[in-house]
């Protein structure tokens, strides 16, 4: 992704900010949202697999899918 950036400098020449066209900013935001959704999905899947592993090791009554769905 090639973006036309403009740098905003202070009186001493230090860069304070970066400007980019609004359309490019919207593209960046959309990509960020997709990455956040993918990261959330990965995290949720990891947690689910950890819970399954924990249930496999647990003794006692294990809830069936029908029992789980009936609770909803």
C-alpha positions as a printed Julia matrix, in Angstrom:
72×3 Matrix{Float64}:
   0.0     0.0    0.0
   1.66    3.2   -1.15
   0.32    6.28   0.63
   1.11    9.92  -0.13
   2.09   11.22   3.3
   2.72   14.79   4.34
   4.83   15.46   7.42
   4.07   18.35   9.75
   7.16   19.81  11.43
   7.5    22.24  14.3
   9.61   25.39  14.17
  12.72   23.35  15.02
  12.16   20.96  12.14
  11.02   18.03  14.3
   8.18   15.99  12.87
   4.99   16.39  14.95
   2.38   14.71  12.81
   1.66   12.94   9.57
  -1.19   13.81   7.23
  -2.7    11.54   4.63
  -5.7    11.79   2.32
  -9.02   10.86   3.92
  -9.6     8.0    1.47
  -6.25    6.49   2.44
  -7.05    6.91   6.14
 -10.33    5.05   5.64
  -8.44    2.21   3.92
  -6.0     2.04   6.82
  -8.88    1.93   9.31
 -10.61   -0.85   7.36
  -7.42   -2.93   7.32
  -6.94   -2.32  11.02
 -10.49   -3.49  11.75
  -9.89   -6.67   9.73
  -6.65   -7.35  11.62
  -8.4    -6.75  14.95
 -11.21   -9.15  13.98
  -8.69  -11.8   12.92
  -6.76  -11.37  16.16
  -9.96  -11.65  18.21
 -10.96  -14.8   16.33
  -7.52  -16.3   16.9
  -7.69  -15.46  20.59
 -11.21  -16.89  20.93
 -10.19  -20.1   19.15
  -7.14  -20.49  21.35
  -9.3   -20.09  24.45
 -11.84  -22.58  23.12
  -9.15  -25.19  22.43
  -7.73  -24.66  25.91
 -11.19  -25.2   27.4
 -11.67  -28.38  25.35
  -8.31  -29.67  26.53
  -9.25  -28.87  30.12
 -12.58  -30.68  29.73
 -10.83  -33.73  28.31
  -8.64  -33.9   31.41
 -11.51  -33.24  33.87
 -13.29  -36.03  35.66
 -16.98  -36.1   36.36
 -20.02  -35.06  34.36
 -19.35  -33.42  31.03
 -22.06  -31.23  29.58
 -23.48  -32.41  26.28
 -24.12  -30.07  23.37
 -27.88  -30.38  23.91
 -27.52  -29.44  27.58
 -25.42  -26.45  26.63
 -27.9   -25.3   23.97
 -30.83  -25.73  26.35
 -29.19  -23.31  28.76
 -29.26  -20.57  26.14
